[in-house]
Amino acid sequence: MAERCLSILLFSDTPALGVERIRRILPQLSYHARHLIGVLGLCHAPEAAEFLADLINNHTILHHWSWEYVRALAENPHPQGRKALLRLLDALGTDDSLAGNDRSTLEQGLGEALASVAKEDREIWLEMERRCVEVVGSSQRAALIWALENLGTEEAAMAACLLLKDGLHFPGWHIVENALFYRIEAETPNSYYLQPKPANAFRKRLMEQVLHDPNRQRSSLALLAEIESRRLDVGKPLAEPRHPDITALADIPTQWPLLYAE
């Protein structure tokens, strides 16, 4: 009953009062915290966004209701909530205690929340892209992969190239699939088939990393090889040249017969 009254108060003429009451008694309503967190995300009062942002330091919330928490941050319309998602992403790279044993739920939930916000907020997207270059730790990397996979854009695929690193497995094949193929709905319900689409910029970025990035050289080459294998299986679009970057061949000391043939 108490949580229902508090929820109604959030959407009254005095939402700040509702936020203050929740702030005071939330630790005593642990069983109902999930519901209240969700309602705070829907509240348009700036005090609700501020309170949600403050909860980032509450490890109990992150241990038990991380999914609901990141969804609330994404749904809240104020910048404080959305920026708290980036703070949580940064914390994943430095704090191994976040979310306890359920860390994978936080990684996936945070990634999906960031993707939903980045579709509407260019500033958030640019901050995510910057973190792909400076990624710290496997959990931060996993959250970014979830985000890029859910975005499914060409920009997301380009940013995913920056998450490659020699010696680390890259579990982001769905990102690559989004870059290489259109998904065409089939007649059978809940099924589709793949149609090749040009991925010139994506392949060129990988080639640049093969040639100029010693930390991503082998992993980028392996992904290029996998792409060629998939092209053989599914087909190659006519608008895509065979070589990822034909202009780069002039800088490679080993002569390529097709380039230097008389």
N, C-alpha and C positions, 0 to 999 in steps of 0.2 A: 504493500500500500504506500509506503514512504517513497519508493522510487517513482511511482506513478504521479504522486503529488509534485515531486521535484521536477519530473519531466514536463508537466503542465506549466509549472512556474517558468521554465525556460522559454516558453512561447507566449508568455503573458506580457503585460506592459512593463514588467520589471524583471527582465531576464537576468540582469546582473545579480539580483538577489538570489535567483535560483542557482546560479553558478557558485556564489559564495556559500550557500547551504550545502551544495554537493562537495565543494572543496573541504568543508569542515567535517562532513560525516562519511565521505567515501571510504576511508579505511575501515569503518564499522559495517559497511554494506558490501563486503567482499563478494558475497554470493550474487548480488545484483549489479556489480560494477560493470559487467559486460553491457547490460542494457543502458546504463547511464552514459557510458563512453560513446555508444552509438548515437544517443540523443544529443550529446554535446557536439558531435560532428555535424548534426543537422541544424543546430542553433546558429543564427546569424549574428548574435551579439559578439562583439570583439572580445569580451571577457571570456567567452567560451573557448575561443581560439587560443587565448593566452593561457588558460588553464590546461588545455590539451597539450600545448607546447611544454608546459612545466612538468607534465607527467612523464616526459622522456627520461627523467631521473628516477622514476618509480619502477624499480626492478620487479616488483610484484606484478604490476600491470603487464610488463613485457614478458614475464615468465608465463602468465596464464591467459592473457587476452591480447597478445601481440597483433593478431589478425584484425580484431575489432578496433584496436587502437590506431593502426596505420590507415585503415579505411576511414575512420573518423577524421584523421588529419587530412586525408585527400578530399573528403566531402565538404569540409569546412571552407567557406569562401574567402576567408581572410588570409593574408600573406603569412602571418605567424604560424599557422598550421602547416602550410605547404613548405615553408622553410625548415620547420621541425623535421620533416621527412629527410631533408638533406643532412641535418644534424645527426639524425639516427643512422643514416648511411655512413657518415664519417665515424660514428661511434662503433659501428660494426667492424671497422678496420683496426680499432685499438683496444676494444673491451671484449675479452673472451667470455665474460660472464653473462652477457646479454642473452635473455630468453632461455638460459640454462640448457637443458637437454633438447628443447624444442626449437633450436636455433634455425633449423631448416624452414620451419613455418614462418618465422620472422623474415628470413631472406626472401621467400616467395611472396609473402604478403606485402613487404616493403617494395619489392620490384614491381608488382602489379599496381600498387598505389602510386608510385612514381610515374609509371607509364600513363595512367589515367590523367594525372596532373600535367605531365609534359605535353600531352596532346593539345592543351589549351594555353599553357604558360611557357612562352619561349625562353624566359629567363631560367626557369627550372631545367629545361632541356639543355641549355648551354652549360649549366653547372654540372649536370649529369655527364655531358660529353667531356668536360674538363676532368672529371674524376675517372673516366675511362683511361686517361693518360697517366693519372697519378694513383691508380688503384692500389689499395693497401690491404693485403690479407685475402684469404679465400672466401670469407663470408661477404665482404664488400663486393668482390668480383662476382659471386653467385647472385647477389641482389641485382647488380647491374645487368647481368645476363638475362634474368627474369624480366627486367624492365624493357630491355631492347627487344626481346622476343615478343612481348606483348605489344610493343609499338609497331613492329613489322614494316617499318618504312625504310627507304633507301638510306636515309641519314643514320638510322639505327644500325643498319648493316655496316656502314662505313665506320661507325664508332666501335662496333664489335671487333673490328680488325685490331684496334688498339688494346683489346683485352687478351689478345694472343700473347703467349710468352713461352719461349723454348723451355721444355722440361715440364710443362703443365698441361694437363688434359683440358681440352676446350669442349665443354658440354653444351654448346650452343648451336647444334645442327639446325634447329628450327629457324634460327636467325638466318643461316645460310640458305635454307630452303625458301624463306620469304624473299631473299634477294635473287634467287635463280629461277623461281617458278611462280606462275599464277595458279591459284587453286580454282578449278572449274567444278561447279557442282554437278554431280552425276544424277541420273534418274533415280537411283536407289537412295532412300532417305539417309541422311547423316554420312554421306560419302562424297568423295570428290576425286578428280584426277588432276595430274600436274601437266601444265603447259609451259614450255620454256619461255623465259623472257630475258631480254638483254641485261647483262650485269657488267657492263664495261668498266664503270667507275669502281665498282667493288673489286673486280679482278686486278685493275690497275693499282689500287691501293695495296693489295697483297703483294704485287710484284715489286712495288717500291720498297716494301718492308723486307722482301727477300734480298734486294740489292743493297739497301742502305741502313737497315736496322739490325745490328748484331744480336739484340735481345729477342727479336721476333723472327729471325731469318728462317730457321728450320721449321717452326710451327706454321709460318705463312706458306712456305713451300709445300708442306704436307697438305694444307688446306686447298691450295691450288690444284694439287694432284687429285684430291678427293672431288673437287669440282669437275675436273675433266672426266673423271670416272662416271659421275652422275650425268654429265652431258652425253656420254656414250650410251648410258642406259635409257635416258628419257628423251634425248634430242637436244639440238643446239639451235638457237634462234639465228635467222639469217643476218640480222643486224649486228651480230657479235663476232669480231675477228677471232681467229684461232689463238693468236698470241695476246696475252693480257696488255702488253704495252710495247708496240712495235718500235717506238722511238727509243726505247731503252736498249735495244740491241746494239746500237752504235757504241755504247759505253762498255759492252761486254767484250773482254779480250779474245775469247774463243769465237772464231768465225762461225756464223750460221749459214749453211749452204744456200738456203732459200733467199737470204738477204744479199749474198755476195756472188750469186751465180751469174755468169755472163750470158 
